[in-house]
Amino acid sequence: MSTILPEGEQLRRAIQWIAEQRSRHPEVRVSAFVHQAITRFDLQPLDAEFLIGFYKKDPAPDNP
C-alpha cells in the first residue's frame, strides 16, 4: 500500500533517517547511508541527486 505524502516529505524523512543512522553508527561511511536512503525512501532522481550533493558538501568526516 502506497501512502501519498506532500512534495518533499520523502526527502525530509530520508535526511532525518540518515542523521539517526549516523549517530547510531558513526563508523559507517555517510555515503552508504545516503545510497540506502535513496532506495528506502524511493526518492525521485532529482531528490536523490540533491541528497548526494548535500552530503558531499558536509564538512563532517565519514570516519571520525
PDB file of N, CA, C and O in Angstrom:
ATOM      1  N   MET A   1       0.847  -1.172   0.000  1.00  0.00           N
ATOM      2  CA  MET A   1       0.000   0.000   0.000  1.00  0.00           C
ATOM      3  C   MET A   1       0.890   1.230   0.000  1.00  0.00           C
ATOM      4  O   MET A   1       1.792   1.350   0.829  1.00  0.00           O
ATOM      5  N   SER A   2       0.645   2.122  -0.905  1.00  0.00           N
ATOM      6  CA  SER A   2       1.440   3.343  -1.037  1.00  0.00           C
ATOM      7  C   SER A   2       0.733   4.493  -0.348  1.00  0.00           C
ATOM      8  O   SER A   2      -0.486   4.636  -0.434  1.00  0.00           O
ATOM      9  N   THR A   3       1.524   5.316   0.343  1.00  0.00           N
ATOM     10  CA  THR A   3       0.977   6.472   1.022  1.00  0.00           C
ATOM     11  C   THR A   3       1.349   7.720   0.244  1.00  0.00           C
ATOM     12  O   THR A   3       2.502   7.880  -0.157  1.00  0.00           O
ATOM     13  N   ILE A   4       0.401   8.594   0.028  1.00  0.00           N
ATOM     14  CA  ILE A   4       0.671   9.845  -0.657  1.00  0.00           C
ATOM     15  C   ILE A   4       1.149  10.849   0.385  1.00  0.00           C
ATOM     16  O   ILE A   4       0.473  11.110   1.379  1.00  0.00           O
ATOM     17  N   LEU A   5       2.342  11.411   0.131  1.00  0.00           N
ATOM     18  CA  LEU A   5       2.930  12.383   1.046  1.00  0.00           C
ATOM     19  C   LEU A   5       3.089  13.711   0.327  1.00  0.00           C
ATOM     20  O   LEU A   5       3.189  13.749  -0.899  1.00  0.00           O
ATOM     21  N   PRO A   6       3.113  14.809   1.090  1.00  0.00           N
ATOM     22  CA  PRO A   6       3.351  16.107   0.462  1.00  0.00           C
ATOM     23  C   PRO A   6       4.701  16.120  -0.246  1.00  0.00           C
ATOM     24  O   PRO A   6       5.618  15.392   0.135  1.00  0.00           O
ATOM     25  N   GLU A   7       4.815  16.954  -1.279  1.00  0.00           N
ATOM     26  CA  GLU A   7       6.054  17.054  -2.039  1.00  0.00           C
ATOM     27  C   GLU A   7       7.223  17.388  -1.108  1.00  0.00           C
ATOM     28  O   GLU A   7       7.140  18.307  -0.294  1.00  0.00           O
ATOM     29  N   GLY A   8       8.291  16.641  -1.240  1.00  0.00           N
ATOM     30  CA  GLY A   8       9.474  16.876  -0.427  1.00  0.00           C
ATOM     31  C   GLY A   8       9.500  16.130   0.890  1.00  0.00           C
ATOM     32  O   GLY A   8      10.530  16.110   1.564  1.00  0.00           O
ATOM     33  N   GLU A   9       8.396  15.519   1.272  1.00  0.00           N
ATOM     34  CA  GLU A   9       8.334  14.825   2.558  1.00  0.00           C
ATOM     35  C   GLU A   9       9.270  13.614   2.589  1.00  0.00           C
ATOM     36  O   GLU A   9       9.908  13.356   3.609  1.00  0.00           O
ATOM     37  N   GLN A  10       9.356  12.881   1.499  1.00  0.00           N
ATOM     38  CA  GLN A  10      10.249  11.725   1.460  1.00  0.00           C
ATOM     39  C   GLN A  10      11.703  12.172   1.632  1.00  0.00           C
ATOM     40  O   GLN A  10      12.479  11.503   2.314  1.00  0.00           O
ATOM     41  N   LEU A  11      12.068  13.281   1.028  1.00  0.00           N
ATOM     42  CA  LEU A  11      13.424  13.799   1.163  1.00  0.00           C
ATOM     43  C   LEU A  11      13.706  14.198   2.607  1.00  0.00           C
ATOM     44  O   LEU A  11      14.778  13.904   3.136  1.00  0.00           O
ATOM     45  N   ARG A  12      12.760  14.860   3.240  1.00  0.00           N
ATOM     46  CA  ARG A  12      12.928  15.231   4.659  1.00  0.00           C
ATOM     47  C   ARG A  12      13.083  13.990   5.530  1.00  0.00           C
ATOM     48  O   ARG A  12      13.928  13.951   6.424  1.00  0.00           O
ATOM     49  N   ARG A  13      12.281  12.998   5.269  1.00  0.00           N
ATOM     50  CA  ARG A  13      12.379  11.749   6.040  1.00  0.00           C
ATOM     51  C   ARG A  13      13.725  11.062   5.812  1.00  0.00           C
ATOM     52  O   ARG A  13      14.310  10.507   6.741  1.00  0.00           O
ATOM     53  N   ALA A  14      14.207  11.103   4.581  1.00  0.00           N
ATOM     54  CA  ALA A  14      15.498  10.496   4.274  1.00  0.00           C
ATOM     55  C   ALA A  14      16.620  11.197   5.034  1.00  0.00           C
ATOM     56  O   ALA A  14      17.496  10.534   5.590  1.00  0.00           O
ATOM     57  N   ILE A  15      16.606  12.523   5.064  1.00  0.00           N
ATOM     58  CA  ILE A  15      17.633  13.275   5.781  1.00  0.00           C
ATOM     59  C   ILE A  15      17.568  12.975   7.272  1.00  0.00           C
ATOM     60  O   ILE A  15      18.602  12.812   7.919  1.00  0.00           O
ATOM     61  N   GLN A  16      16.381  12.902   7.812  1.00  0.00           N
ATOM     62  CA  GLN A  16      16.224  12.580   9.228  1.00  0.00           C
ATOM     63  C   GLN A  16      16.745  11.162   9.515  1.00  0.00           C
ATOM     64  O   GLN A  16      17.438  10.943  10.508  1.00  0.00           O
ATOM     65  N   TRP A  17      16.414  10.223   8.660  1.00  0.00           N
ATOM     66  CA  TRP A  17      16.867   8.845   8.834  1.00  0.00           C
ATOM     67  C   TRP A  17      18.392   8.763   8.783  1.00  0.00           C
ATOM     68  O   TRP A  17      19.004   8.071   9.596  1.00  0.00           O
ATOM     69  N   ILE A  18      19.006   9.468   7.829  1.00  0.00           N
ATOM     70  CA  ILE A  18      20.465   9.470   7.722  1.00  0.00           C
ATOM     71  C   ILE A  18      21.082  10.033   8.991  1.00  0.00           C
ATOM     72  O   ILE A  18      22.062   9.482   9.494  1.00  0.00           O
ATOM     73  N   ALA A  19      20.532  11.117   9.518  1.00  0.00           N
ATOM     74  CA  ALA A  19      21.056  11.705  10.755  1.00  0.00           C
ATOM     75  C   ALA A  19      20.987  10.707  11.907  1.00  0.00           C
ATOM     76  O   ALA A  19      21.929  10.590  12.690  1.00  0.00           O
ATOM     77  N   GLU A  20      19.881   9.995  12.008  1.00  0.00           N
ATOM     78  CA  GLU A  20      19.734   8.985  13.066  1.00  0.00           C
ATOM     79  C   GLU A  20      20.755   7.858  12.901  1.00  0.00           C
ATOM     80  O   GLU A  20      21.369   7.416  13.872  1.00  0.00           O
ATOM     81  N   GLN A  21      20.927   7.404  11.671  1.00  0.00           N
ATOM     82  CA  GLN A  21      21.868   6.310  11.411  1.00  0.00           C
ATOM     83  C   GLN A  21      23.301   6.737  11.701  1.00  0.00           C
ATOM     84  O   GLN A  21      24.088   5.955  12.234  1.00  0.00           O
ATOM     85  N   ARG A  22      23.641   7.972  11.351  1.00  0.00           N
ATOM     86  CA  ARG A  22      24.999   8.474  11.601  1.00  0.00           C
ATOM     87  C   ARG A  22      25.292   8.534  13.095  1.00  0.00           C
ATOM     88  O   ARG A  22      26.412   8.257  13.524  1.00  0.00           O
ATOM     89  N   SER A  23      24.283   8.897  13.888  1.00  0.00           N
ATOM     90  CA  SER A  23      24.522   8.971  15.333  1.00  0.00           C
ATOM     91  C   SER A  23      24.615   7.571  15.958  1.00  0.00           C
ATOM     92  O   SER A  23      25.336   7.374  16.936  1.00  0.00           O
ATOM     93  N   ARG A  24      23.894   6.616  15.398  1.00  0.00           N
ATOM     94  CA  ARG A  24      23.923   5.243  15.918  1.00  0.00           C
ATOM     95  C   ARG A  24      25.146   4.468  15.441  1.00  0.00           C
ATOM     96  O   ARG A  24      25.662   3.610  16.157  1.00  0.00           O
ATOM     97  N   HIS A  25      25.608   4.774  14.230  1.00  0.00           N
ATOM     98  CA  HIS A  25      26.697   4.010  13.605  1.00  0.00           C
ATOM     99  C   HIS A  25      27.743   4.968  13.019  1.00  0.00           C
ATOM    100  O   HIS A  25      27.872   5.074  11.799  1.00  0.00           O
ATOM    101  N   PRO A  26      28.482   5.659  13.880  1.00  0.00           N
ATOM    102  CA  PRO A  26      29.459   6.631  13.370  1.00  0.00           C
ATOM    103  C   PRO A  26      30.602   5.998  12.574  1.00  0.00           C
ATOM    104  O   PRO A  26      31.311   6.696  11.850  1.00  0.00           O
ATOM    105  N   GLU A  27      30.781   4.704  12.701  1.00  0.00           N
ATOM    106  CA  GLU A  27      31.863   4.031  11.983  1.00  0.00           C
ATOM    107  C   GLU A  27      31.535   3.783  10.513  1.00  0.00           C
ATOM    108  O   GLU A  27      32.429   3.469   9.726  1.00  0.00           O
ATOM    109  N   VAL A  28      30.264   3.919  10.133  1.00  0.00           N
ATOM    110  CA  VAL A  28      29.831   3.657   8.765  1.00  0.00           C
ATOM    111  C   VAL A  28      29.919   4.946   7.950  1.00  0.00           C
ATOM    112  O   VAL A  28      29.552   6.022   8.422  1.00  0.00           O
ATOM    113  N   ARG A  29      30.403   4.820   6.737  1.00  0.00           N
ATOM    114  CA  ARG A  29      30.521   5.986   5.847  1.00  0.00           C
ATOM    115  C   ARG A  29      29.136   6.555   5.542  1.00  0.00           C
ATOM    116  O   ARG A  29      28.184   5.812   5.305  1.00  0.00           O
ATOM    117  N   VAL A  30      29.041   7.876   5.553  1.00  0.00           N
ATOM    118  CA  VAL A  30      27.766   8.537   5.293  1.00  0.00           C
ATOM    119  C   VAL A  30      27.253   8.201   3.893  1.00  0.00           C
ATOM    120  O   VAL A  30      26.042   8.143   3.681  1.00  0.00           O
ATOM    121  N   SER A  31      28.145   7.980   2.948  1.00  0.00           N
ATOM    122  CA  SER A  31      27.713   7.654   1.585  1.00  0.00           C
ATOM    123  C   SER A  31      26.903   6.359   1.549  1.00  0.00           C
ATOM    124  O   SER A  31      26.003   6.215   0.722  1.00  0.00           O
ATOM    125  N   ALA A  32      27.213   5.428   2.430  1.00  0.00           N
ATOM    126  CA  ALA A  32      26.436   4.182   2.492  1.00  0.00           C
ATOM    127  C   ALA A  32      25.004   4.467   2.929  1.00  0.00           C
ATOM    128  O   ALA A  32      24.057   3.898   2.386  1.00  0.00           O
ATOM    129  N   PHE A  33      24.851   5.345   3.908  1.00  0.00           N
ATOM    130  CA  PHE A  33      23.506   5.704   4.370  1.00  0.00           C
ATOM    131  C   PHE A  33      22.737   6.477   3.296  1.00  0.00           C
ATOM    132  O   PHE A  33      21.529   6.297   3.139  1.00  0.00           O
ATOM    133  N   VAL A  34      23.435   7.323   2.572  1.00  0.00           N
ATOM    134  CA  VAL A  34      22.785   8.100   1.512  1.00  0.00           C
ATOM    135  C   VAL A  34      22.204   7.158   0.461  1.00  0.00           C
ATOM    136  O   VAL A  34      21.053   7.315   0.053  1.00  0.00           O
ATOM    137  N   HIS A  35      22.987   6.194   0.029  1.00  0.00           N
ATOM    138  CA  HIS A  35      22.504   5.275  -1.008  1.00  0.00           C
ATOM    139  C   HIS A  35      21.384   4.375  -0.479  1.00  0.00           C
ATOM    140  O   HIS A  35      20.464   4.033  -1.222  1.00  0.00           O
ATOM    141  N   GLN A  36      21.455   3.993   0.788  1.00  0.00           N
ATOM    142  CA  GLN A  36      20.359   3.215   1.382  1.00  0.00           C
ATOM    143  C   GLN A  36      19.090   4.061   1.445  1.00  0.00           C
ATOM    144  O   GLN A  36      17.997   3.566   1.169  1.00  0.00           O
ATOM    145  N   ALA A  37      19.234   5.330   1.807  1.00  0.00           N
ATOM    146  CA  ALA A  37      18.067   6.213   1.938  1.00  0.00           C
ATOM    147  C   ALA A  37      17.385   6.441   0.597  1.00  0.00           C
ATOM    148  O   ALA A  37      16.158   6.512   0.528  1.00  0.00           O
ATOM    149  N   ILE A  38      18.166   6.555  -0.460  1.00  0.00           N
ATOM    150  CA  ILE A  38      17.586   6.768  -1.791  1.00  0.00           C
ATOM    151  C   ILE A  38      16.642   5.623  -2.136  1.00  0.00           C
ATOM    152  O   ILE A  38      15.549   5.845  -2.657  1.00  0.00           O
ATOM    153  N   THR A  39      17.064   4.414  -1.847  1.00  0.00           N
ATOM    154  CA  THR A  39      16.229   3.244  -2.127  1.00  0.00           C
ATOM    155  C   THR A  39      15.102   3.121  -1.113  1.00  0.00           C
ATOM    156  O   THR A  39      13.945   2.910  -1.476  1.00  0.00           O
ATOM    157  N   ARG A  40      15.448   3.254   0.153  1.00  0.00           N
ATOM    158  CA  ARG A  40      14.476   3.063   1.240  1.00  0.00           C
ATOM    159  C   ARG A  40      13.284   4.019   1.126  1.00  0.00           C
ATOM    160  O   ARG A  40      12.143   3.630   1.380  1.00  0.00           O
ATOM    161  N   PHE A  41      13.557   5.270   0.742  1.00  0.00           N
ATOM    162  CA  PHE A  41      12.500   6.269   0.672  1.00  0.00           C
ATOM    163  C   PHE A  41      12.023   6.515  -0.759  1.00  0.00           C
ATOM    164  O   PHE A  41      11.253   7.442  -1.010  1.00  0.00           O
ATOM    165  N   ASP A  42      12.478   5.690  -1.685  1.00  0.00           N
ATOM    166  CA  ASP A  42      12.035   5.730  -3.081  1.00  0.00           C
ATOM    167  C   ASP A  42      12.086   7.158  -3.630  1.00  0.00           C
ATOM    168  O   ASP A  42      11.099   7.680  -4.147  1.00  0.00           O
ATOM    169  N   LEU A  43      13.267   7.774  -3.502  1.00  0.00           N
ATOM    170  CA  LEU A  43      13.411   9.163  -3.911  1.00  0.00           C
ATOM    171  C   LEU A  43      13.433   9.300  -5.425  1.00  0.00           C
ATOM    172  O   LEU A  43      13.950   8.436  -6.134  1.00  0.00           O
ATOM    173  N   GLN A  44      12.872  10.385  -5.905  1.00  0.00           N
ATOM    174  CA  GLN A  44      12.904  10.723  -7.318  1.00  0.00           C
ATOM    175  C   GLN A  44      14.347  11.084  -7.693  1.00  0.00           C
ATOM    176  O   GLN A  44      15.127  11.461  -6.819  1.00  0.00           O
ATOM    177  N   PRO A  45      14.709  10.976  -8.955  1.00  0.00           N
ATOM    178  CA  PRO A  45      16.089  11.258  -9.358  1.00  0.00           C
ATOM    179  C   PRO A  45      16.612  12.632  -8.916  1.00  0.00           C
ATOM    180  O   PRO A  45      17.761  12.737  -8.489  1.00  0.00           O
ATOM    181  N   LEU A  46      15.805  13.666  -9.009  1.00  0.00           N
ATOM    182  CA  LEU A  46      16.270  14.998  -8.588  1.00  0.00           C
ATOM    183  C   LEU A  46      16.501  15.052  -7.082  1.00  0.00           C
ATOM    184  O   LEU A  46      17.452  15.683  -6.622  1.00  0.00           O
ATOM    185  N   ASP A  47      15.638  14.397  -6.315  1.00  0.00           N
ATOM    186  CA  ASP A  47      15.827  14.356  -4.860  1.00  0.00           C
ATOM    187  C   ASP A  47      17.069  13.546  -4.503  1.00  0.00           C
ATOM    188  O   ASP A  47      17.812  13.913  -3.593  1.00  0.00           O
ATOM    189  N   ALA A  48      17.293  12.457  -5.212  1.00  0.00           N
ATOM    190  CA  ALA A  48      18.474  11.628  -4.962  1.00  0.00           C
ATOM    191  C   ALA A  48      19.744  12.421  -5.278  1.00  0.00           C
ATOM    192  O   ALA A  48      20.721  12.368  -4.532  1.00  0.00           O
ATOM    193  N   GLU A  49      19.718  13.141  -6.369  1.00  0.00           N
ATOM    194  CA  GLU A  49      20.868  13.963  -6.757  1.00  0.00           C
ATOM    195  C   GLU A  49      21.134  15.049  -5.709  1.00  0.00           C
ATOM    196  O   GLU A  49      22.284  15.316  -5.359  1.00  0.00           O
ATOM    197  N   PHE A  50      20.062  15.668  -5.215  1.00  0.00           N
ATOM    198  CA  PHE A  50      20.212  16.685  -4.171  1.00  0.00           C
ATOM    199  C   PHE A  50      20.836  16.065  -2.925  1.00  0.00           C
ATOM    200  O   PHE A  50      21.758  16.639  -2.345  1.00  0.00           O
ATOM    201  N   LEU A  51      20.347  14.910  -2.513  1.00  0.00           N
ATOM    202  CA  LEU A  51      20.825  14.255  -1.300  1.00  0.00           C
ATOM    203  C   LEU A  51      22.317  13.915  -1.408  1.00  0.00           C
ATOM    204  O   LEU A  51      23.074  14.126  -0.460  1.00  0.00           O
ATOM    205  N   ILE A  52      22.723  13.402  -2.534  1.00  0.00           N
ATOM    206  CA  ILE A  52      24.134  13.078  -2.746  1.00  0.00           C
ATOM    207  C   ILE A  52      24.977  14.342  -2.654  1.00  0.00           C
ATOM    208  O   ILE A  52      26.011  14.355  -1.985  1.00  0.00           O
ATOM    209  N   GLY A  53      24.541  15.397  -3.320  1.00  0.00           N
ATOM    210  CA  GLY A  53      25.274  16.666  -3.279  1.00  0.00           C
ATOM    211  C   GLY A  53      25.295  17.283  -1.899  1.00  0.00           C
ATOM    212  O   GLY A  53      26.304  17.859  -1.491  1.00  0.00           O
ATOM    213  N   PHE A  54      24.203  17.174  -1.182  1.00  0.00           N
ATOM    214  CA  PHE A  54      24.096  17.729   0.167  1.00  0.00           C
ATOM    215  C   PHE A  54      25.134  17.106   1.086  1.00  0.00           C
ATOM    216  O   PHE A  54      25.784  17.813   1.856  1.00  0.00           O
ATOM    217  N   TYR A  55      25.296  15.801   1.013  1.00  0.00           N
ATOM    218  CA  TYR A  55      26.249  15.135   1.888  1.00  0.00           C
ATOM    219  C   TYR A  55      27.681  15.192   1.369  1.00  0.00           C
ATOM    220  O   TYR A  55      28.617  14.978   2.140  1.00  0.00           O
ATOM    221  N   LYS A  56      27.874  15.475   0.087  1.00  0.00           N
ATOM    222  CA  LYS A  56      29.226  15.690  -0.419  1.00  0.00           C
ATOM    223  C   LYS A  56      29.788  16.991   0.151  1.00  0.00           C
ATOM    224  O   LYS A  56      30.992  17.110   0.375  1.00  0.00           O
ATOM    225  N   LYS A  57      28.910  17.959   0.384  1.00  0.00           N
ATOM    226  CA  LYS A  57      29.324  19.253   0.924  1.00  0.00           C
ATOM    227  C   LYS A  57      29.483  19.214   2.438  1.00  0.00           C
ATOM    228  O   LYS A  57      30.016  20.150   3.035  1.00  0.00           O
ATOM    229  N   ASP A  58      29.020  18.134   3.057  1.00  0.00           N
ATOM    230  CA  ASP A  58      29.067  18.001   4.518  1.00  0.00           C
ATOM    231  C   ASP A  58      30.520  17.998   4.985  1.00  0.00           C
ATOM    232  O   ASP A  58      31.292  17.136   4.568  1.00  0.00           O
ATOM    233  N   PRO A  59      30.909  18.943   5.842  1.00  0.00           N
ATOM    234  CA  PRO A  59      32.300  19.001   6.292  1.00  0.00           C
ATOM    235  C   PRO A  59      32.666  17.916   7.314  1.00  0.00           C
ATOM    236  O   PRO A  59      33.847  17.712   7.594  1.00  0.00           O
ATOM    237  N   ALA A  60      31.688  17.231   7.864  1.00  0.00           N
ATOM    238  CA  ALA A  60      31.964  16.179   8.847  1.00  0.00           C
ATOM    239  C   ALA A  60      32.641  15.005   8.149  1.00  0.00           C
ATOM    240  O   ALA A  60      32.214  14.604   7.066  1.00  0.00           O
ATOM    241  N   PRO A  61      33.683  14.455   8.749  1.00  0.00           N
ATOM    242  CA  PRO A  61      34.367  13.315   8.129  1.00  0.00           C
ATOM    243  C   PRO A  61      33.479  12.081   8.097  1.00  0.00           C
ATOM    244  O   PRO A  61      32.607  11.909   8.948  1.00  0.00           O
ATOM    245  N   ASP A  62      33.707  11.225   7.111  1.00  0.00           N
ATOM    246  CA  ASP A  62      32.962   9.964   7.044  1.00  0.00           C
ATOM    247  C   ASP A  62      33.307   9.073   8.223  1.00  0.00           C
ATOM    248  O   ASP A  62      32.425   8.442   8.807  1.00  0.00           O
ATOM    249  N   ASN A  63      34.559   9.017   8.570  1.00  0.00           N
ATOM    250  CA  ASN A  63      35.001   8.170   9.666  1.00  0.00           C
ATOM    251  C   ASN A  63      35.776   9.010  10.672  1.00  0.00           C
ATOM    252  O   ASN A  63      36.952   9.304  10.455  1.00  0.00           O
ATOM    253  N   PRO A  64      35.130   9.401  11.775  1.00  0.00           N
ATOM    254  CA  PRO A  64      35.822  10.246  12.762  1.00  0.00           C
ATOM    255  C   PRO A  64      36.986   9.541  13.421  1.00  0.00           C
ATOM    256  O   PRO A  64      37.660  10.125  14.270  1.00  0.00           O
TER     257      PRO A  64
END
